[in-house]
Amino acid sequence: MSLILKILSYLCLCAGVQGVHQVSWLPCKFTDERVFMNDGLTETQHIHREAMLQFGQAGDTPVNPHAITFLITGSKLDLRRFVEDAEAEQLECELRRYSTGGMYVRWPFKGGQEYNRWFICILKHAKFTVTAFLRHPSDQPPPGQQDYRSWPAIGDRETLTTSVAMVIKTQSPSVRAGLGSQQKLHCQFAVDHKAPNVTVEWHRQHRGERTRLFSYNGRTGRSEGSGVGHRSLAGGDASYKLPFAKMTSEGTYICSVSVIPLFVSLDISLHIEEPPRVSLNTGPALSLQDSGERKVSCDVENYYPLDVEIVWYVQDAAAVAATATAAGKRVGAPLPKELQNVLLSSHKHNQDDTYSLTAFFYLEVSLKDSGKQYTCSVSHQSLRMPIRKSFILTVEEPSSWMYNLLFGVGVVTLVVVLLVLLHYLHSARK
């Protein structure tokens, strides 16, 4: 990256909260291609070049004269409108050439040359992905089906005047769904002219198997499958509705939009995540006598996917309570100690394809253990925070009066038995 571009990027970052709709340029990664034959095989060399995405009017001076400038001029589609909720520094911009595969269809626009060279611009954000086709008018006809073999050269400081011809966007590039939930996989498209012959398709791909879920042909008006409404398509909304998420719903969903000679698709990953149910085999308080023993279990049930972490901790409950502030926050409380004698059961694979697991240990107590708090902490990717279940242990010493009472009752019982036995023997002699 040149010094000028670094300075420009710094100024953009200093702008801070300015949204993309307020910014007139973005630095981009332009991946150029050189296709050649090598021992009878077609090979492609990818060349990373410095580029700028600049918004303005034809003839504008490049912001960075040392980079390739893709100057986007006005059309019915304003690319910045599709990313206006993001800040410039949050966007990743990529540019590359687009091959029509030898297909030529005159793009309906007023004025300009007969032919076009096409480029794809991809704007990625943590919350969305936008793909746009940039049309660069040309007076040279396309070279044929293998146009990628003879791409027109682009100079290091060249300015390409373009306009946005088609845009496709998803606000859900990655979706996490619970079992039985309803999901809407967002897919939005727009074209720079009215009544285009749009073809929309949805596919699901999982473990190498590709299944078509929905298709719509704008030329015939016919559709197959379900999940997308015709009225929504008329407004550019091709979102797919998943009515009931199941384990078999997991996979990559592909939204494809085609307006000849352009074709683009977006991948949306759907992950099933079911949070665990956690329970202990004790109540919030457990009372045992001195030298007593008890098996304590933490049951983690019906979660997905498989990976889960279960940890048992112990700490002094009285010390924790003593260091609590008036607001209920724990300040300076001693750190809990992880138990090392915990055993795990084997994973149970449930009928609904969820999993269950038990973490248990044998609790041997003495009087010094009374007042300790035992906590089972469960972490899983479906949880924002671990689930914790605790109980407080109370250890009791057998009371002396109870012991004397039991001992006294035993002696009295023995005396009575002996008296009855003597009386029976005496009666037998008579």
C-alpha positions as a printed NumPy array, in Angstrom:
array([[  0.   ,   0.   ,   0.   ],
       [  1.47 ,   3.378,  -1.015],
       [  2.132,   6.202,   1.427],
       [ -0.69 ,   8.252,  -0.106],
       [ -3.205,   5.451,   0.394],
       [ -2.044,   4.974,   3.988],
       [ -2.613,   8.658,   4.655],
       [ -6.06 ,   8.523,   3.066],
       [ -6.998,   5.454,   5.092],
       [ -5.85 ,   7.203,   8.274],
       [ -7.992,  10.235,   7.467],
       [-10.964,   7.951,   6.853],
       [-10.444,   6.26 ,  10.224],
       [-10.153,   9.647,  11.908],
       [-13.579,  10.454,  10.511],
       [-14.743,   7.859,  13.029],
       [-18.479,   7.441,  12.993],
       [-19.069,   8.527,   9.405],
       [-21.165,   5.95 ,   7.582],
       [-20.425,   4.649,   4.114],
       [-23.151,   6.806,   2.567],
       [-21.109,   9.847,   3.655],
       [-17.778,   8.542,   2.301],
       [-16.789,   9.096,  -1.324],
       [-14.178,   6.336,  -1.588],
       [-13.012,   3.004,  -0.177],
       [ -9.687,   1.183,  -0.523],
       [-10.114,  -2.183,  -2.251],
       [ -8.195,  -5.339,  -3.048],
       [ -8.279,  -5.925,  -6.796],
       [ -7.418,  -9.507,  -7.717],
       [ -6.473,  -9.512, -11.368],
       [ -6.043, -12.692, -13.434],
       [ -3.615, -13.966, -16.018],
       [ -4.7  , -17.186, -17.701],
       [ -2.125, -19.193, -19.656],
       [ -1.389, -22.689, -20.926],
       [  1.245, -24.795, -19.187],
       [  2.02 , -28.193, -20.733],
       [ -1.46 , -28.361, -22.19 ],
       [ -3.156, -27.375, -18.93 ],
       [ -4.944, -24.093, -18.247],
       [ -3.506, -22.253, -15.262],
       [ -4.553, -18.998, -13.633],
       [ -2.206, -16.589, -11.943],
       [ -3.85 , -14.269,  -9.418],
       [ -2.277, -10.822,  -9.207],
       [ -3.098,  -8.59 ,  -6.24 ],
       [ -3.168,  -4.951,  -7.26 ],
       [ -3.774,  -1.689,  -5.452],
       [ -7.196,  -0.202,  -6.201],
       [ -9.742,   2.33 ,  -5.026],
       [-13.527,   2.328,  -5.169],
       [-14.5  ,   5.964,  -5.749],
       [-17.99 ,   7.462,  -6.004],
       [-18.551,  10.537,  -8.149],
       [-19.03 ,  11.81 , -11.701],
       [-17.274,  10.962, -14.938],
       [-14.05 ,  12.93 , -15.211],
       [-13.47 ,  13.273, -11.454],
       [ -9.845,  13.352, -10.34 ],
       [ -8.76 ,  10.072,  -8.676],
       [ -8.394,  10.266,  -4.908],
       [ -5.259,   8.143,  -5.164],
       [ -3.531,   8.749,  -8.514],
       [ -1.107,   5.883,  -7.829],
       [ -3.811,   3.171,  -7.748],
       [ -6.336,   1.704, -10.168],
       [ -9.55 ,   3.694,  -9.692],
       [-12.975,   2.144, -10.19 ],
       [-15.031,   5.316, -10.492],
       [-18.705,   4.544,  -9.821],
       [-20.955,   7.111, -11.446],
       [-24.64 ,   7.644, -10.843],
       [-27.267,   5.081, -11.819],
       [-30.598,   3.889, -10.444],
       [-28.601,   1.815,  -7.952],
       [-26.539,   3.544,  -5.28 ],
       [-24.195,   0.923,  -3.878],
       [-23.676,   2.933,  -0.693],
       [-27.371,   2.599,   0.158],
       [-26.92 ,  -1.136,   0.671],
       [-24.169,  -0.639,   3.263],
       [-25.2  ,   2.641,   4.856],
       [-25.532,   1.155,   8.349],
       [-21.816,   0.321,   8.457],
       [-18.783,   2.462,   9.061],
       [-16.131,   2.591,   6.36 ],
       [-13.403,   0.95 ,   8.451],
       [-15.693,  -2.018,   9.139],
       [-15.927,  -2.961,   5.471],
       [-13.709,  -5.285,   3.488],
       [-13.744,  -4.421,  -0.221],
       [-12.778,  -6.875,  -2.967],
       [-12.762,  -6.419,  -6.742],
       [-12.277,  -8.904,  -9.555],
       [-13.081,  -9.369, -13.223],
       [-16.226, -11.167, -14.373],
       [-16.44 , -13.488, -17.375],
       [-19.741, -13.763, -19.251],
       [-18.596, -17.029, -20.816],
       [-18.996, -15.674, -24.316],
       [-22.639, -14.742, -23.734],
       [-23.552, -11.34 , -25.156],
       [-26.787,  -9.533, -24.377],
       [-27.086,  -5.802, -24.843],
       [-27.582,  -4.283, -21.41 ],
       [-30.573,  -1.883, -21.542],
       [-29.212,   1.565, -20.81 ],
       [-29.36 ,   4.926, -22.497],
       [-26.309,   6.187, -24.394],
       [-22.802,   4.839, -24.21 ],
       [-21.112,   2.098, -26.154],
       [-22.674,  -1.107, -27.355],
       [-20.497,  -3.457, -25.345],
       [-19.475,  -3.763, -21.684],
       [-16.678,  -5.098, -19.566],
       [-17.848,  -6.463, -16.227],
       [-16.376,  -6.432, -12.752],
       [-17.61 ,  -7.796,  -9.431],
       [-17.353,  -5.755,  -6.236],
       [-17.807,  -7.589,  -2.917],
       [-18.313,  -5.64 ,   0.322],
       [-18.083,  -7.808,   3.429],
       [-19.152,  -6.885,   6.933],
       [-19.607,  -8.955,  10.072],
       [-23.392,  -8.625,   9.67 ],
       [-23.895,  -8.677,   5.89 ],
       [-22.384,  -9.369,   2.472],
       [-23.063,  -7.28 ,  -0.642],
       [-22.083,  -8.258,  -4.196],
       [-22.414,  -5.722,  -7.02 ],
       [-21.794,  -5.896, -10.771],
       [-19.928,  -2.902, -12.145],
       [-20.494,  -2.167, -15.831],
       [-17.661,  -0.516, -17.755],
       [-18.789,   0.522, -21.287],
       [-16.478,  -0.476, -24.126],
       [-16.434,  -0.095, -27.892],
       [-14.722,  -3.473, -28.251],
       [-16.874,  -6.611, -28.633],
       [-16.216,  -9.51 , -26.23 ],
       [-13.509, -11.871, -27.518],
       [-15.669, -15.   , -27.24 ],
       [-16.519, -17.816, -24.873],
       [-13.061, -17.95 , -23.299],
       [-12.823, -14.207, -22.748],
       [-10.741, -14.793, -19.62 ],
       [ -7.86 , -15.886, -21.861],
       [ -7.461, -12.38 , -23.254],
       [ -8.505,  -9.896, -20.589],
       [ -7.92 ,  -6.28 , -21.702],
       [ -4.915,  -4.93 , -19.815],
       [ -5.496,  -2.414, -17.01 ],
       [ -2.779,   0.109, -16.204],
       [ -1.514,   0.617, -12.663],
       [ -2.931,   4.163, -12.569],
       [ -5.897,   3.698, -14.884],
       [ -9.367,   5.035, -14.097],
       [-12.3  ,   2.822, -15.094],
       [-15.614,   4.701, -15.231],
       [-18.355,   2.294, -14.192],
       [-21.942,   2.142, -12.954],
       [-23.736,  -0.386, -10.751],
       [-25.915,  -2.726, -12.834],
       [-27.057,  -5.308, -10.259],
       [-26.734,  -5.842,  -6.518],
       [-27.413,  -8.848,  -4.284],
       [-27.223,  -8.703,  -0.482],
       [-27.726, -10.928,   2.523],
       [-28.073,  -9.727,   6.1  ],
       [-27.64 , -13.261,   7.41 ],
       [-24.347, -14.731,   6.101],
       [-24.306, -17.033,   9.132],
       [-27.404, -18.141,  11.059],
       [-27.669, -20.043,  14.329],
       [-31.022, -21.744,  14.822],
       [-32.567, -23.733,  17.641],
       [-34.63 , -26.839,  17.013],
       [-38.177, -25.988,  15.968],
       [-37.411, -22.313,  15.373],
       [-38.575, -20.356,  12.341],
       [-35.821, -18.771,  10.299],
       [-35.706, -16.247,   7.477],
       [-32.603, -16.453,   5.326],
       [-32.267, -12.961,   3.91 ],
       [-31.528, -12.453,   0.211],
       [-32.228,  -9.132,  -1.504],
       [-31.5  ,  -8.103,  -5.091],
       [-31.886,  -5.023,  -7.28 ],
       [-31.327,  -4.307, -10.985],
       [-30.813,  -0.933, -12.636],
       [-33.707,  -1.305, -15.109],
       [-37.372,  -2.259, -14.901],
       [-38.899,  -5.659, -15.646],
       [-35.672,  -7.653, -15.976],
       [-35.956, -11.349, -16.758],
       [-34.728, -12.513, -13.374],
       [-34.113, -16.123, -12.425],
       [-33.955, -16.894,  -8.689],
       [-32.962, -20.218,  -7.164],
       [-32.312, -21.59 ,  -3.687],
       [-30.172, -24.663,  -3.033],
       [-29.058, -26.444,   0.122],
       [-25.698, -28.154,   0.24 ],
       [-24.687, -30.523,   3.005],
       [-21.966, -33.181,   3.081],
       [-21.471, -33.017,  -0.67 ],
       [-25.163, -33.33 ,  -1.521],
       [-26.864, -30.412,  -3.274],
       [-30.663, -30.081,  -3.201],
       [-32.768, -27.51 ,  -5.021],
       [-35.35 , -25.933,  -2.721],
       [-36.923, -23.259,  -4.919],
       [-36.688, -21.828,  -8.419],
       [-38.4  , -18.953, -10.221],
       [-38.189, -17.964, -13.876],
       [-39.102, -14.33 , -14.499],
       [-39.565, -14.912, -18.239],
       [-42.279, -17.553, -17.801],
       [-43.476, -16.6  , -14.305],
       [-43.285, -20.248, -13.224],
       [-41.832, -21.418,  -9.939],
       [-41.062, -24.731,  -8.286],
       [-40.659, -25.477,  -4.604],
       [-41.657, -23.267,  -1.696],
       [-40.23 , -20.838,   0.828],
       [-40.195, -17.672,  -1.343],
       [-43.284, -15.594,  -2.181],
       [-43.974, -14.234,  -5.687],
       [-45.055, -10.874,  -4.286],
       [-41.793, -10.574,  -2.408],
       [-39.825, -11.344,  -5.57 ],
       [-41.528,  -8.483,  -7.365],
       [-39.973,  -6.114,  -4.834],
       [-36.526,  -7.713,  -4.967],
       [-36.929,  -9.801,  -1.812],
       [-35.835, -13.391,  -2.471],
       [-35.556, -14.362,   1.202],
       [-36.17 , -18.011,   2.028],
       [-38.431, -18.917,   4.949],
       [-37.578, -22.051,   6.904],
       [-40.736, -22.861,   8.897],
       [-39.363, -25.503,  11.284],
       [-35.651, -25.963,  11.904],
       [-34.588, -29.597,  12.243],
       [-31.256, -31.35 ,  12.474],
       [-31.53 , -32.102,   8.778],
       [-31.884, -28.362,   8.085],
       [-28.223, -27.754,   8.863],
       [-25.986, -26.87 ,   5.915],
       [-25.105, -24.135,   3.425],
       [-28.011, -22.36 ,   1.72 ],
       [-27.244, -20.756,  -1.628],
       [-29.289, -17.866,  -3.029],
       [-28.675, -17.424,  -6.766],
       [-29.877, -14.535,  -8.931],
       [-29.389, -14.342, -12.684],
       [-30.087, -11.616, -15.219],
       [-28.408, -12.648, -18.467],
       [-25.456, -12.373, -18.887],
       [-24.903, -11.9  , -15.143],
       [-25.079, -14.646, -12.527],
       [-24.26 , -14.359,  -8.831],
       [-24.845, -16.42 ,  -5.709],
       [-24.501, -15.899,  -1.966],
       [-23.761, -18.579,   0.621],
       [-25.609, -18.587,   3.941],
       [-24.471, -21.02 ,   6.627],
       [-27.177, -22.45 ,   8.896],
       [-25.957, -24.021,  12.139],
       [-28.279, -25.871,  14.513],
       [-27.544, -25.061,  18.148],
       [-29.63 , -26.438,  20.983],
       [-28.773, -25.233,  24.518],
       [-28.423, -27.882,  27.243],
       [-30.748, -28.457,  30.165],
       [-28.713, -28.676,  33.381],
       [-29.811, -30.245,  36.669],
       [-28.269, -31.673,  39.858],
       [-29.353, -34.779,  41.733],
       [-29.462, -32.671,  44.897],
       [-31.443, -29.664,  46.007],
       [-29.929, -26.235,  46.731],
       [-28.906, -27.577,  50.154],
       [-27.39 , -30.955,  51.001],
       [-27.074, -32.241,  54.56 ],
       [-24.799, -35.151,  55.471],
       [-23.448, -36.547,  58.712],
       [-19.761, -36.554,  59.557],
       [-17.838, -39.176,  57.536],
       [-20.822, -39.556,  55.239],
       [-20.589, -40.18 ,  51.497],
       [-22.836, -39.219,  48.562],
       [-22.667, -39.486,  44.773],
       [-23.301, -36.048,  43.309],
       [-24.27 , -35.722,  39.621],
       [-24.635, -32.875,  37.161],
       [-26.867, -33.939,  34.276],
       [-26.438, -32.024,  30.994],
       [-29.16 , -33.036,  28.574],
       [-30.448, -32.477,  25.014],
       [-27.75 , -30.199,  23.614],
       [-26.25 , -29.859,  20.133],
       [-23.572, -29.867,  18.764],
       [-21.545, -32.454,  20.637],
       [-18.783, -30.394,  22.261],
       [-19.6  , -29.337,  25.817],
       [-17.481, -28.444,  28.857],
       [-18.552, -29.425,  32.383],
       [-16.523, -28.291,  35.4  ],
       [-17.232, -28.808,  39.107],
       [-16.007, -26.089,  41.497],
       [-15.942, -25.789,  45.284],
       [-15.548, -22.659,  47.425],
       [-16.341, -21.388,  50.899],
       [-19.894, -20.047,  50.739],
       [-19.507, -18.108,  54.003],
       [-16.464, -16.255,  52.691],
       [-18.267, -15.393,  49.484],
       [-21.23 , -13.998,  51.416],
       [-18.994, -12.   ,  53.741],
       [-17.278, -10.206,  50.837],
       [-20.486,  -9.343,  48.993],
       [-21.266,  -5.643,  48.722],
       [-24.602,  -4.076,  49.471],
       [-25.382,  -4.076,  45.755],
       [-24.939,  -7.829,  45.683],
       [-21.664,  -7.799,  43.742],
       [-18.904, -10.11 ,  44.839],
       [-15.726,  -8.185,  45.589],
       [-12.546,  -9.924,  46.656],
       [-14.186, -13.329,  47.056],
       [-11.755, -16.273,  47.087],
       [-11.468, -18.006,  43.732],
       [-13.301, -21.307,  43.426],
       [-11.215, -24.48 ,  43.263],
       [-11.786, -26.948,  40.452],
       [-12.477, -30.509,  41.576],
       [-10.161, -33.129,  40.119],
       [-12.028, -36.3  ,  41.036],
       [-14.865, -35.746,  38.553],
       [-15.893, -38.587,  36.25 ],
       [-17.821, -38.369,  32.981],
       [-20.377, -40.778,  31.653],
       [-20.379, -41.778,  27.999],
       [-22.249, -39.488,  25.587],
       [-25.868, -40.436,  25.084],
       [-27.185, -39.912,  21.55 ],
       [-30.886, -39.066,  21.877],
       [-33.606, -39.864,  19.347],
       [-33.775, -36.22 ,  18.216],
       [-29.993, -36.327,  17.493],
       [-29.154, -34.202,  20.536],
       [-26.689, -35.381,  23.167],
       [-26.624, -35.864,  26.937],
       [-23.733, -36.224,  29.376],
       [-23.311, -36.569,  33.147],
       [-20.408, -35.313,  35.264],
       [-20.338, -36.871,  38.763],
       [-18.087, -37.385,  41.768],
       [-18.242, -39.101,  45.149],
       [-18.442, -36.59 ,  47.979],
       [-16.794, -37.77 ,  51.228],
       [-17.34 , -35.191,  53.945],
       [-16.04 , -34.208,  57.338],
       [-17.055, -31.435,  59.722],
       [-14.566, -28.997,  58.147],
       [-16.447, -29.244,  54.822],
       [-19.621, -27.778,  56.258],
       [-20.632, -24.516,  54.587],
       [-18.861, -25.146,  51.31 ],
       [-20.594, -24.384,  48.036],
       [-20.318, -26.843,  45.146],
       [-21.044, -25.542,  41.639],
       [-21.437, -27.303,  38.315],
       [-20.559, -24.956,  35.402],
       [-21.601, -25.91 ,  31.855],
       [-20.254, -24.142,  28.754],
       [-21.603, -24.701,  25.237],
       [-21.455, -22.702,  21.996],
       [-25.217, -22.145,  22.116],
       [-24.838, -20.256,  25.418],
       [-23.702, -16.667,  25.851],
       [-22.842, -17.379,  29.471],
       [-22.2  , -20.717,  31.214],
       [-25.084, -22.323,  33.096],
       [-24.289, -22.789,  36.786],
       [-26.08 , -24.983,  39.314],
       [-24.975, -24.994,  42.986],
       [-25.695, -26.488,  46.361],
       [-24.4  , -25.691,  49.863],
       [-23.178, -28.553,  52.009],
       [-24.014, -28.892,  55.71 ],
       [-22.173, -31.538,  57.724],
       [-23.775, -32.6  ,  61.016],
       [-22.24 , -34.405,  64.002],
       [-24.389, -37.103,  65.643],
       [-25.865, -35.506,  68.823],
       [-24.996, -37.064,  72.253],
       [-28.545, -36.987,  73.618],
       [-29.792, -38.848,  70.588],
       [-27.033, -41.381,  71.028],
       [-27.861, -41.822,  74.742],
       [-31.539, -42.127,  73.96 ],
       [-30.923, -44.791,  71.375],
       [-28.505, -46.563,  73.722],
       [-30.948, -46.345,  76.638],
       [-33.803, -47.727,  74.565],
       [-31.591, -50.6  ,  73.515],
       [-30.697, -51.528,  77.149],
       [-34.326, -51.384,  78.276],
       [-35.357, -53.57 ,  75.375],
       [-32.686, -56.132,  76.264],
       [-33.78 , -56.225,  79.919],
       [-37.413, -56.754,  78.927],
       [-36.473, -59.582,  76.59 ],
       [-34.443, -61.274,  79.319],
       [-37.272, -60.962,  81.84 ],
       [-39.772, -62.459,  79.405],
       [-37.388, -65.3  ,  78.662],
       [-36.824, -66.049,  82.385],
       [-40.553, -65.993,  83.01 ],
       [-41.09 , -68.451,  80.177],
       [-38.42 , -70.859,  81.547],
       [-39.86 , -70.671,  85.054],
       [-43.327, -71.486,  83.793],
       [-42.027, -74.401,  81.776],
       [-40.465, -76.042,  84.91 ],
       [-43.795, -76.021,  86.733]])
